[in-house]
Amino acid sequence: MKKTLTIAALALGCMSATAQDTAYKITGTVPADIKKVYLGVMTQREPIDSVTVKDGKFEFNGTRQLNEIIYVMTPEGNCPVFNDGTPVDLNAVSNTLTGSELNKKLYGYEQQLDKYNQQMNKLYPEYMAATKDASAEGKAKAKELEAQLNETWGGKKDATLGIINENKDNLIPAAYINAVAYMLGYDELKKLLPDTAPYYNHPAMAGVKRQLAALEKRRPGMPFTDLTMNDTEGKARRLSEWCGKGNYVLVDFWASWCGPCRQEMPNVVANYKKYHEKGFEVVGVSFDNKAEAWKNAIKSLGMPWPNISDLKGWQSAAASTYGINAIPANVLLDGSGKIVAVDLRGGDLGAKLKEVYGF
């Protein structure tokens, strides 16, 4: 079973089922200490049903949309199945599943991916403990565990992409594309979503299509779109004051309340200092809604570049203009104002700027 999928994740970008036309029957066996089993669907954050386990057995019956993805949820994890009309029996003790060929194949993939979940579940508590150790040994341990976590997550991502690409002739990608969609660029995601694919119109693809549409607004090769917002002094400024003027510009979308943004900022500062004399500029576009918090963060993080915001939080004009649905995010513009790269973080930002400036 997949151990890391949360109920909240089930709701990522999916449309409500409108045709409650296919009956399901899901039976199963769970370890003796499990007293209740829940049923979830991608269209709702909360479970749609629950049953009390009796002698290690449970059973669900109901009607949902044909081929909707249903999750059997236990304290040990969540198991997805397609509601294709064939009864399903899940044995969480022996890790077996009977049902349609599609669901048996899906369960096999869940077993393959579970090794990554198990490894991440083991490493993460160790990593969090190490981060609380301020000693040199603790810092070294945290760095080592972070690298292992990143390697494990990268392995899971690659394995998930492999599953998707192996199954473009059936519905299985509908169960997995959401897990990787927000880590892919426009071209990568576009390849996973051909309009001829059997899963293209599956309800689970609604969020993926929205993400693709968002990425399309800032895909490499497009010219930048101008924005007008106030600077920290309350003066209206336009991106076009800096962009398209002959120098490379990083338009950096962030907020003072965003932890990952603050963690990334020293990297942006270091690259700014390294390349600014060569013409490199950064323009910060904040998703803050409190002016003082925004200004204080600029000062404490040492951000010497122009900063603008409309102080509307997620209602910022930048969100709709550039398809920003998560931060930190950025677009790198060349001297003509054309987007050449997006979402450059960590070593990727330095590597791209080294490519541009030659050092």
MIVO-352898 format. One record per residue (C-alpha): residue number from 1; x, y, z; residue in one letter. Coordinates in Angstrom, 1 decimal, padded with zeros to 4 digits. Last residue first. Example, Ala and Ser with C-alpha at 12.3 -4.5 7.8 and 13.67 -1.06 7.14 Angstrom:
<atoms>
 num   east  north     up residuo
   2  013.7 -001.1  007.1       S
   1  012.3 -004.5  007.8       A
</atoms>
This chain:
<atoms>
 num   east  north     up residuo
 359  032.0  031.6 -014.8       F
 358  030.8  031.8 -018.4       G
 357  028.0  034.4 -018.0       Y
 356  025.0  032.5 -019.3       V
 355  026.1  028.9 -018.6       E
 354  027.3  030.1 -015.1       K
 353  023.8  031.6 -014.7       L
 352  022.2  028.3 -015.5       K
 351  024.4  026.4 -013.1       A
 350  023.9  028.9 -010.3       G
 349  020.1  028.6 -010.6       L
 348  020.2  024.8 -010.8       D
 347  022.3  024.6 -007.7       G
 346  019.4  025.6 -005.5       G
 345  016.4  026.8 -007.4       R
 344  015.5  027.6 -011.0       L
 343  011.7  027.6 -011.3       D
 342  011.6  028.7 -014.9       V
 341  014.1  029.0 -017.8       A
 340  014.6  031.1 -021.0       V
 339  011.6  033.5 -020.8       I
 338  012.1  036.3 -023.4       K
 337  012.6  039.8 -022.2       G
 336  015.1  040.7 -024.9       S
 335  018.1  040.5 -022.5       G
 334  017.1  037.0 -021.4       D
 333  014.4  036.4 -018.8       L
 332  014.6  033.9 -015.9       L
 331  011.2  033.0 -014.4       V
 330  010.7  032.2 -010.8       N
 329  008.8  030.2 -008.2       A
 328  009.0  029.8 -004.4       P
 327  006.0  029.5 -004.3       I
 326  003.0  027.5 -005.5       A
 325  000.1  028.3 -007.8       N
 324  001.8  030.8 -010.1       I
 323  000.2  030.8 -013.6       G
 322  002.2  033.9 -014.7       Y
 321 -000.5  036.4 -015.1       T
 320 -003.1  034.7 -012.8       S
 319 -000.7  034.5 -009.8       A
 318  001.1  037.7 -010.6       A
 317 -002.1  039.7 -010.2       A
 316 -002.0  038.8 -006.5       S
 315 -005.1  037.0 -005.2       Q
 314 -002.8  034.6 -003.4       W
 313 -001.6  037.4 -001.2       G
 312 -003.1  040.7 -002.2       K
 311 -000.2  043.0 -001.2       L
 310  000.2  044.4 -004.7       D
 309  003.9  043.7 -004.5       S
 308  007.2  045.0 -005.7       I
 307  010.9  044.5 -004.8       N
 306  013.9  045.9 -006.6       P
 305  017.2  044.2 -005.6       W
 304  019.1  044.4 -002.3       P
 303  017.5  041.4 -000.6       M
 302  019.3  041.0  002.7       G
 301  017.0  038.4  004.3       L
 300  016.3  040.6  007.3       S
 299  015.6  043.7  005.2       K
 298  013.4  042.1  002.6       I
 297  011.6  040.1  005.4       A
 296  010.9  043.4  007.4       N
 295  009.4  045.0  004.3       K
 294  007.1  042.1  003.6       W
 293  006.0  041.7  007.2       A
 292  005.4  045.4  007.4       E
 291  003.3  045.5  004.2       A
 290  001.0  042.6  005.1       K
 289 -000.6  040.8  002.2       N
 288  002.5  039.0  000.9       D
 287  002.6  037.3 -002.5       F
 286  005.8  039.2 -003.3       S
 285  007.4  039.9 -006.7       V
 284  011.1  040.3 -006.3       G
 283  013.1  041.6 -009.2       V
 282  016.6  040.2 -009.7       V
 281  019.2  041.7 -012.0       E
 280  022.2  040.3 -013.8       F
 279  024.3  043.1 -015.5       G
 278  027.8  041.7 -015.2       K
 277  028.2  043.5 -011.9       E
 276  025.1  041.7 -010.7       H
 275  026.6  038.2 -011.3       Y
 274  028.2  037.1 -008.0       K
 273  026.2  039.3 -005.7       K
 272  022.9  038.1 -007.3       Y
 271  024.0  034.5 -007.2       N
 270  024.7  034.7 -003.5       A
 269  021.4  036.6 -002.8       V
 268  019.4  033.9 -004.7       V
 267  021.1  031.2 -002.7       N
 266  020.4  033.1  000.5       P
 265  016.8  033.3 -000.5       M
 264  016.1  029.6 -000.9       E
 263  015.3  029.0  002.8       Q
 262  013.2  032.1  003.0       R
 261  011.1  030.9  000.0       C
 260  010.8  027.4  001.5       P
 259  009.4  029.0  004.6       G
 258  006.8  031.2  002.9       C
 257  005.4  033.8  005.2       W
 256  007.7  036.6  003.8       S
 255  006.5  035.8  000.3       A
 254  008.0  034.7 -003.0       W
 253  007.9  035.1 -006.8       F
 252  011.4  035.9 -008.2       D
 251  011.6  037.5 -011.6       V
 250  015.3  036.8 -012.6       L
 249  016.6  039.3 -015.1       V
 248  019.2  038.8 -017.8       Y
 247  020.3  042.2 -019.3       N
 246  019.4  044.0 -022.5       G
 245  016.4  046.1 -021.4       K
 244  013.7  043.4 -021.8       G
 243  013.0  043.4 -018.1       C
 242  014.0  046.2 -015.7       W
 241  011.5  049.0 -016.1       E
 240  009.3  046.5 -017.9       S
 239  008.4  044.9 -014.6       L
 238  006.5  048.1 -013.8       R
 237  006.6  050.2 -010.7       R
 236  003.9  052.2 -008.8       A
 235  005.5  053.9 -005.8       K
 234  004.4  052.9 -002.3       G
 233  007.9  053.1 -000.8       E
 232  008.3  049.3 -000.7       T
 231  007.5  049.1 -004.4       D
 230  004.0  049.2 -005.8       N
 229  002.7  046.9 -008.5       M
 228  002.4  047.0 -012.3       T
 227  003.0  043.7 -014.2       L
 226  004.3  043.2 -017.7       D
 225  004.1  039.8 -019.4       T
 224  007.5  038.3 -020.3       F
 223  008.0  037.0 -023.9       P
 222  007.5  033.3 -024.4       M
 221  010.3  030.9 -025.4       G
 220  010.4  029.0 -022.1       P
 219  006.9  028.4 -020.7       R
 218  005.5  031.0 -018.4       R
 217  001.7  031.1 -019.2       K
 216  001.9  027.5 -020.5       E
 215  002.9  026.4 -017.0       L
 214 -000.5  027.6 -015.7       A
 213 -002.4  025.8 -018.4       A
 212 -000.4  022.6 -017.7       L
 211 -001.3  022.9 -014.0       Q
 210 -005.0  023.3 -014.8       R
 209 -004.8  020.3 -017.1       K
 208 -003.2  018.3 -014.2       V
 207 -005.9  019.4 -011.9       G
 206 -008.7  018.2 -014.2       A
 205 -006.8  014.9 -015.0       M
 204 -008.4  013.0 -012.1       A
 203 -011.8  013.4 -013.8       P
 202 -010.6  011.1 -016.7       H
 201 -010.7  013.0 -020.0       N
 200 -007.1  012.4 -021.0       Y
 199 -007.0  008.8 -019.5       Y
 198 -007.6  007.0 -022.8       P
 197 -004.8  009.1 -024.4       A
 196 -005.6  010.9 -027.6       T
 195 -005.4  014.4 -026.0       D
 194 -001.7  013.7 -025.2       P
 193 -001.1  014.4 -021.5       L
 192  002.3  012.9 -020.5       L
 191  004.1  014.8 -023.2       K
 190  002.6  018.1 -022.1       K
 189  004.0  017.5 -018.6       L
 188  007.5  017.3 -019.8       E
 187  007.1  020.3 -022.2       D
 186  005.6  022.5 -019.5       Y
 185  008.1  021.6 -016.8       G
 184  007.6  018.9 -014.2       L
 183  007.6  018.8 -010.4       M
 182  003.9  019.9 -010.0       Y
 181  002.7  017.1 -012.3       A
 180  004.5  014.3 -010.4       V
 179  001.9  012.9 -008.0       A
 178 -001.0  014.2 -010.1       N
 177  000.2  012.0 -012.9       I
 176 -000.2  008.8 -010.9       Y
 175 -003.7  007.4 -010.7       A
 174 -004.7  008.8 -014.1       A
 173 -001.6  007.1 -015.5       P
 172 -003.3  003.8 -014.9       I
 171 -006.2  004.4 -017.4       L
 170 -004.9  002.5 -020.4       N
 169 -002.8  002.9 -023.6       D
 168 -000.3  005.4 -022.0       K
 167  000.7  002.7 -019.6       N
 166  004.5  002.3 -019.8       E
 165  005.0  006.1 -019.8       N
 164  003.0  006.5 -016.6       I
 163  004.8  003.7 -014.9       I
 162  008.2  005.1 -015.9       G
 161  007.2  008.5 -014.6       L
 160  006.4  006.9 -011.3       T
 159  009.7  005.1 -011.1       A
 158  011.6  008.4 -011.9       D
 157  009.6  010.2 -009.2       K
 156  010.2  007.4 -006.7       K
 155  013.9  007.4 -007.4       G
 154  014.1  011.2 -007.1       G
 153  012.3  010.9 -003.7       W
 152  014.9  008.3 -002.6       T
 151  017.8  010.5 -003.8       E
 150  016.3  013.6 -002.1       N
 149  015.8  011.7  001.1       L
 148  019.4  010.3  001.0       Q
 147  020.8  013.8  000.4       A
 146  018.8  015.2  003.3       E
 145  020.1  012.3  005.4       L
 144  023.7  013.3  004.6       E
 143  023.1  017.0  005.3       K
 142  021.4  016.2  008.6       A
 141  024.3  014.0  009.6       K
 140  026.8  016.7  008.8       A
 139  024.8  019.3  010.8       K
 138  024.5  016.9  013.7       G
 137  028.2  016.2  013.7       E
 136  029.1  019.9  013.6       A
 135  026.7  020.4  016.5       S
 134  023.4  022.2  016.2       A
 133  021.4  019.0  016.6       D
 132  017.7  019.8  015.9       K
 131  018.2  019.1  012.2       T
 130  019.4  015.5  013.1       A
 129  016.0  014.7  014.7       A
 128  014.2  015.9  011.6       M
 127  016.5  013.7  009.4       Y
 126  016.0  010.6  011.5       E
 125  012.2  011.1  011.4       P
 124  012.4  011.5  007.6       Y
 123  014.7  008.5  006.8       L
 122  012.4  005.7  007.8       K
 121  009.2  007.0  006.3       N
 120  011.3  007.9  003.2       M
 119  012.5  004.3  002.9       Q
 118  009.0  002.9  003.4       Q
 117  007.6  005.2  000.7       N
 116  010.3  004.3 -001.7       Y
 115  009.7  000.6 -001.2       K
 114  006.0  001.3 -001.6       D
 113  006.5  002.3 -005.3       L
 112  006.7 -001.3 -006.5       Q
 111  003.8 -002.5 -004.3       Q
 110  001.7  000.3 -005.7       E
 109  002.7 -000.8 -009.2       Y
 108  001.4 -004.2 -008.5       G
 107 -001.8 -002.8 -007.2       Y
 106 -002.4 -001.0 -010.5       L
 105 -001.8 -004.2 -012.4       K
 104 -004.4 -006.0 -010.2       K
 103 -006.7 -003.1 -010.7       N
 102 -006.5 -003.2 -014.5       L
 101 -006.8 -007.0 -014.6       E
 100 -010.0 -006.8 -012.7       S
  99 -010.2 -007.9 -009.1       G
  98 -008.0 -009.7 -006.6       T
  97 -005.5 -008.0 -004.4       L
  96 -002.5 -009.3 -002.4       T
  95 -000.4 -007.9  000.3       N
  94 -000.6 -011.0  002.6       S
  93 -002.0 -008.9  005.5       V
  92 -003.5 -006.1  003.6       A
  91 -005.7 -008.5  001.7       N
  90 -007.8 -006.5 -000.8       L
  89 -010.8 -008.0 -002.5       D
  88 -012.2 -006.0 -005.4       V
  87 -015.5 -006.6 -007.2       P
  86 -015.5 -005.7 -011.0       T
  85 -017.6 -002.7 -012.0       G
  84 -014.7 -000.5 -013.1       D
  83 -014.4  001.6 -009.9       N
  82 -010.6  002.0 -010.3       F
  81 -008.6  001.1 -007.2       V
  80 -006.3  003.1 -005.0       P
  79 -004.8  001.7 -001.7       C
  78 -004.2  004.1  001.1       N
  77 -001.8  003.6  004.1       G
  76 -001.1  001.7  007.2       E
  75 -003.8  003.5  009.3       P
  74 -006.3  002.3  006.7       T
  73 -007.7  003.9  003.6       M
  72 -009.3  002.1  000.7       V
  71 -009.1  004.8 -002.1       Y
  70 -011.5  005.0 -005.0       I
  69 -010.5  006.2 -008.4       I
  68 -013.5  006.8 -010.6       E
  67 -013.7  004.3 -013.4       N
  66 -017.5  004.5 -013.8       L
  65 -018.9  007.1 -011.4       Q
  64 -019.9  005.9 -007.9       R
  63 -022.3  003.4 -006.4       T
  62 -022.0  001.6 -003.1       G
  61 -020.8 -001.4 -001.2       N
  60 -017.9 -001.6  001.2       F
  59 -016.8 -004.7  003.2       E
  58 -014.4 -005.3  006.1       F
  57 -012.7 -008.3  007.7       K
  56 -010.1 -008.6  010.5       G
  55 -012.6 -010.3  012.8       D
  54 -015.0 -007.4  012.3       K
  53 -013.7 -004.1  011.0       V
  52 -016.0 -001.2  011.4       T
  51 -016.9  000.6  008.2       V
  50 -016.3  004.0  006.8       S
  49 -017.7  006.1  003.9       D
  48 -017.1  009.2  001.8       I
  47 -013.8  010.0  003.4       P
  46 -013.1  013.8  003.7       E
  45 -011.1  015.8  001.2       R
  44 -013.5  015.0 -001.7       Q
  43 -013.2  014.5 -005.4       T
  42 -010.3  012.1 -005.4       M
  41 -012.3  009.5 -003.5       V
  40 -012.0  008.0 -000.1       G
  39 -013.2  004.9  001.8       L
  38 -012.3  004.3  005.4       Y
  37 -011.4  001.3  007.5       V
  36 -012.0  000.9  011.2       K
  35 -010.7 -001.3  014.0       K
  34 -007.1 -002.1  012.8       I
  33 -005.3 -004.1  015.5       D
  32 -006.1 -007.5  013.8       A
  31 -004.3 -006.7  010.6       P
  30 -006.6 -006.1  007.6       V
  29 -008.6 -008.3  005.3       T
  28 -010.8 -007.0  002.5       G
  27 -014.0 -006.5  000.6       T
  26 -014.8 -003.8 -002.0       I
  25 -018.0 -003.9 -003.9       K
  24 -018.7 -001.2 -006.4       Y
  23 -021.8 -000.2 -008.4       A
  22 -021.4  002.0 -011.4       T
  21 -023.7  004.9 -012.4       D
  20 -023.1  007.8 -010.1       Q
  19 -022.6  010.2 -013.1       A
  18 -021.5  013.6 -012.0       T
  17 -018.2  012.9 -010.3       A
  16 -016.7  015.9 -008.8       S
  15 -013.6  017.3 -010.6       M
  14 -010.1  016.7 -009.4       C
  13 -007.3  019.2 -008.6       G
  12 -005.7  017.6 -005.6       L
  11 -008.5  016.2 -003.4       A
  10 -006.8  012.9 -002.7       L
   9 -003.8  014.8 -001.5       A
   8 -005.8  016.1  001.5       A
   7 -006.6  012.5  002.5       I
   6 -002.9  011.8  002.6       T
   5 -000.7  009.6  000.4       L
   4  002.5  008.7  002.2       T
   3  002.1  004.9  002.8       K
   2  001.1  003.6 -000.6       K
   1  000.0  000.0  000.0       M
</atoms>
